[in-house]
């Protein structure tokens, strides 16, 4: 578990969809589906998804 948490440290506090997909090891299409279905909390800035890293941790049940 500690190894997987340390993976998060190299990513910024606010993620793009591409970074989200890399972090979770999922496709970009799947990342968009998670966001569109409100599975992971996010914000839209200028029509672009931005995902706070803390929301990803909550989604995974880590925080």
Backbone as CSV, one residue per row, in Angstrom:
resi,resn,N_x,N_y,N_z,CA_x,CA_y,CA_z,C_x,C_y,C_z
1,UNK,0.815,-1.188,0.000,0.000,0.000,0.000,0.862,1.256,0.000
2,UNK,1.923,1.281,0.799,2.794,2.447,0.879,3.428,2.753,-0.471
3,UNK,3.797,1.724,-1.222,4.400,1.927,-2.539,3.418,2.608,-3.487
4,UNK,2.153,2.198,-3.445,1.165,2.798,-4.337,0.855,4.237,-3.933
5,UNK,0.907,4.553,-2.646,0.678,5.925,-2.204,1.839,6.818,-2.636
6,UNK,3.047,6.311,-2.589,4.199,7.117,-3.002,4.126,7.464,-4.484
7,UNK,3.419,6.691,-5.262,3.209,6.975,-6.681,2.505,8.313,-6.868
8,UNK,1.650,8.677,-5.917,0.887,9.916,-5.999,1.768,11.151,-5.845
9,UNK,2.883,11.025,-5.151,3.724,12.182,-4.835,4.301,12.858,-6.067
10,UNK,4.510,12.112,-7.137,5.123,12.709,-8.324,4.129,13.490,-9.184
11,UNK,2.852,13.439,-8.831,1.819,14.144,-9.592,1.446,15.455,-8.905
12,UNK,1.015,16.453,-9.689,0.609,17.738,-9.095,-0.670,17.586,-8.276
13,UNK,-0.990,18.611,-7.488,-2.183,18.565,-6.637,-3.481,18.599,-7.439
14,UNK,-3.425,19.154,-8.644,-4.587,19.183,-9.526,-4.200,18.499,-10.833
15,UNK,-4.939,17.462,-11.187,-4.581,16.604,-12.317,-5.384,16.911,-13.569
16,UNK,-4.769,16.672,-14.704,-5.484,16.667,-15.979,-6.073,15.266,-16.166
17,UNK,-6.884,15.094,-17.172,-7.458,13.769,-17.449,-6.341,12.788,-17.828
18,UNK,-5.376,13.264,-18.573,-4.251,12.402,-18.960,-3.487,11.929,-17.720
19,UNK,-3.211,12.843,-16.803,-2.506,12.468,-15.571,-3.348,11.526,-14.725
20,UNK,-4.655,11.768,-14.672,-5.554,10.870,-13.944,-5.489,9.458,-14.514
21,UNK,-5.526,9.355,-15.833,-5.491,8.026,-16.458,-4.162,7.325,-16.190
22,UNK,-3.066,8.085,-16.207,-1.753,7.501,-15.910,-1.687,7.027,-14.461
23,UNK,-2.156,7.875,-13.562,-2.097,7.569,-12.137,-2.881,6.313,-11.790
24,UNK,-4.064,6.169,-12.395,-4.917,5.013,-12.107,-4.659,3.833,-13.038
25,UNK,-3.764,4.020,-13.998,-3.462,2.974,-14.994,-4.726,2.527,-15.725
26,UNK,-5.474,3.529,-16.204,-6.693,3.276,-16.981,-6.599,4.074,-18.281
27,UNK,-7.484,3.771,-19.207,-7.486,4.511,-20.469,-8.063,5.912,-20.246
28,UNK,-7.753,6.809,-21.155,-8.301,8.156,-21.081,-9.820,8.102,-21.210
29,UNK,-10.320,7.213,-22.045,-11.770,7.055,-22.208,-12.433,6.669,-20.886
30,UNK,-11.829,5.747,-20.166,-12.359,5.336,-18.865,-12.280,6.473,-17.863
31,UNK,-11.205,7.238,-17.905,-11.069,8.398,-17.015,-12.191,9.395,-17.270
32,UNK,-12.477,9.687,-18.542,-13.575,10.592,-18.874,-14.911,10.043,-18.374
33,UNK,-15.125,8.729,-18.493,-16.383,8.129,-18.015,-16.536,8.299,-16.503
34,UNK,-15.436,8.113,-15.760,-15.487,8.301,-14.312,-15.889,9.731,-13.961
35,UNK,-15.344,10.681,-14.693,-15.643,12.086,-14.431,-17.058,12.446,-14.873
36,UNK,-17.460,11.993,-16.046,-18.792,12.305,-16.563,-19.894,11.709,-15.701
37,UNK,-19.618,10.586,-15.071,-20.593,9.932,-14.188,-20.446,10.373,-12.736
38,UNK,-19.627,11.404,-12.507,-19.392,11.970,-11.169,-18.902,10.943,-10.153
39,UNK,-18.136,9.973,-10.601,-17.542,8.997,-9.689,-16.378,9.617,-8.928
40,UNK,-15.677,10.552,-9.577,-14.576,11.287,-8.959,-14.942,12.769,-9.046
41,UNK,-14.911,13.447,-7.910,-15.235,14.883,-7.909,-14.174,15.640,-8.714
42,UNK,-14.635,16.676,-9.399,-13.764,17.430,-10.283,-14.346,18.819,-10.506
43,UNK,-13.595,19.654,-11.199,-14.089,20.970,-11.621,-13.822,21.107,-13.109
44,UNK,-14.633,21.957,-13.722,-14.420,22.266,-15.144,-13.898,23.696,-15.210
45,UNK,-12.794,23.885,-15.863,-12.223,25.215,-16.051,-12.060,25.427,-17.544
46,UNK,-12.850,26.341,-18.083,-12.795,26.588,-19.526,-13.104,25.359,-20.354
47,UNK,-14.013,24.513,-19.871,-14.389,23.302,-20.592,-13.394,22.157,-20.453
48,UNK,-12.423,22.325,-19.562,-11.399,21.299,-19.350,-11.550,20.742,-17.932
49,UNK,-11.546,19.412,-17.835,-11.632,18.773,-16.528,-10.337,18.979,-15.752
50,UNK,-10.483,19.293,-14.467,-9.361,19.338,-13.532,-9.796,18.552,-12.308
51,UNK,-8.910,17.685,-11.844,-9.250,16.774,-10.754,-8.283,16.973,-9.593
52,UNK,-8.774,17.464,-8.443,-7.895,17.556,-7.276,-7.429,16.154,-6.870
53,UNK,-6.159,16.043,-6.591,-5.582,14.744,-6.232,-6.268,14.151,-5.004
54,UNK,-6.680,14.993,-4.063,-7.362,14.505,-2.872,-8.657,13.779,-3.227
55,UNK,-9.322,14.215,-4.295,-10.565,13.556,-4.731,-10.287,12.153,-5.281
56,UNK,-9.147,11.981,-5.908,-8.752,10.653,-6.396,-8.478,9.742,-5.208
57,UNK,-7.794,10.271,-4.198,-7.513,9.481,-2.986,-8.807,9.071,-2.300
58,UNK,-9.770,9.987,-2.233,-11.065,9.662,-1.631,-11.793,8.598,-2.441
59,UNK,-11.743,8.720,-3.749,-12.381,7.729,-4.632,-11.806,6.339,-4.370
60,UNK,-10.506,6.275,-4.145,-9.849,4.999,-3.897,-9.997,4.533,-2.441
61,UNK,-10.565,5.387,-1.603,-10.758,5.026,-0.205,-9.503,5.146,0.634
62,UNK,-8.552,5.959,0.181,-7.286,6.120,0.902,-7.386,7.252,1.911
63,UNK,-8.145,8.275,1.618,-8.285,9.418,2.541,-9.726,9.595,2.904
